[in-house]
């Protein structure tokens, strides 16, 4: 599996996505990350291990604490990959808008590119 494959496999789990969302706000300890979930700290630790093995997060040693944080380069790699497809879909939606703009509305008028055309 590639690094990208590992990243997406890790993000397939909703708990791990929630952990990533929390870490996007700043680093946190296992206790901080476990608080909003109804699962044990060992279960959270297993999720963190998967995220770390996928290269999405890292652990910083601070005395006895081990706060986790996102690895910006790994997240950026995901955005870059997704960005390819975003550009494709934006082009497709622009083409669809052009077709819809040429269709008559309920009153038989041709739409003028007004974004309000779909509201009654």
C-alpha positions in Angstrom: 0.0 0.0 0.0 1.2 3.5 -0.7 1.3 6.3 1.9 -1.8 7.8 0.3 -3.6 4.4 0.6 -2.7 4.1 4.3 -3.9 7.7 4.8 -7.3 7.0 3.2 -7.6 3.6 5.0 -7.0 5.4 8.3 -9.5 8.0 7.5 -12.2 5.4 6.7 -13.1 5.2 10.3 -15.4 8.0 11.7 -13.7 8.0 15.1 -10.3 8.6 13.5 -11.8 11.4 11.3 -13.2 13.0 14.5 -9.7 12.7 16.1 -8.2 14.4 13.0 -10.8 17.2 13.2 -9.9 17.7 16.9 -6.2 17.7 16.2 -6.8 20.4 13.5 -7.6 22.7 16.4 -4.2 21.9 18.1 -2.3 19.2 19.7 -3.9 17.0 22.4 -3.2 14.2 24.8 -4.9 10.8 24.7 -7.0 11.9 27.6 -8.1 15.0 25.8 -8.9 13.0 22.7 -10.8 10.3 24.6 -13.0 12.7 26.5 -15.8 13.2 23.8 -16.0 9.5 22.9 -17.8 6.7 24.7 -14.8 4.4 24.2 -11.8 3.6 26.4 -8.4 5.3 26.3 -6.8 2.1 25.1 -9.3 2.1 22.2 -8.4 5.7 21.4 -4.7 4.8 21.6 -5.2 2.1 19.0 -6.9 4.7 16.7 -3.9 7.0 17.3 -1.5 4.2 16.4 -3.3 3.7 13.1 -3.2 7.4 12.4 0.5 7.6 13.3 1.4 4.6 11.2 -0.5 6.2 8.2 1.8 9.3 8.8 -1.1 11.6 9.5 -0.1 12.5 13.1 3.0 12.5 15.3 3.7 12.3 19.0 5.7 14.9 20.8 7.4 13.9 24.0 7.0 16.5 26.7 8.1 15.1 30.1 5.6 12.4 30.9 3.0 13.8 28.5 2.8 12.6 24.9 0.6 15.1 23.0 -0.4 14.2 19.4 -0.5 16.7 16.6 -1.2 16.6 12.8 1.6 16.3 10.4 0.9 19.2 8.0 2.9 17.6 5.1 0.7 14.5 5.2 -2.5 16.5 5.3 -1.3 18.7 2.4 -0.5 15.6 0.4 -4.2 14.5 0.8 -5.4 17.9 -0.2 -3.2 17.9 -3.3 -4.5 14.5 -4.4 -8.1 15.6 -3.8 -7.5 18.9 -5.5 -7.0 17.1 -8.9 -10.6 15.8 -8.7 -11.9 19.1 -7.3 -10.8 20.8 -10.5 -12.4 18.1 -12.6 -15.7 18.4 -10.8 -15.7 22.2 -10.9 -15.3 22.0 -14.7 -18.2 19.6 -14.9 -20.4 21.7 -12.7 -19.6 24.8 -14.9 -20.7 22.8 -17.9 -23.9 21.8 -16.2 -24.6 25.4 -15.2 -24.2 26.5 -18.8 -26.7 23.8 -19.9 -29.2 24.8 -17.2 -28.8 28.5 -18.0 -30.1 27.6 -21.5 -33.2 25.9 -20.3 -36.5 27.7 -20.0 -37.8 28.3 -16.4 -41.4 27.6 -15.3 -42.6 30.8 -17.0 -41.0 29.8 -20.3 -38.2 32.3 -19.9 -34.6 31.4 -20.6 -32.5 31.7 -17.4 -30.0 34.5 -17.4 -27.3 32.8 -15.2 -29.1 34.1 -12.1 -28.2 31.9 -9.2 -31.8 32.5 -7.8 -33.3 30.6 -10.7 -33.8 27.4 -8.7 -35.7 29.1 -5.9 -39.5 29.5 -6.2 
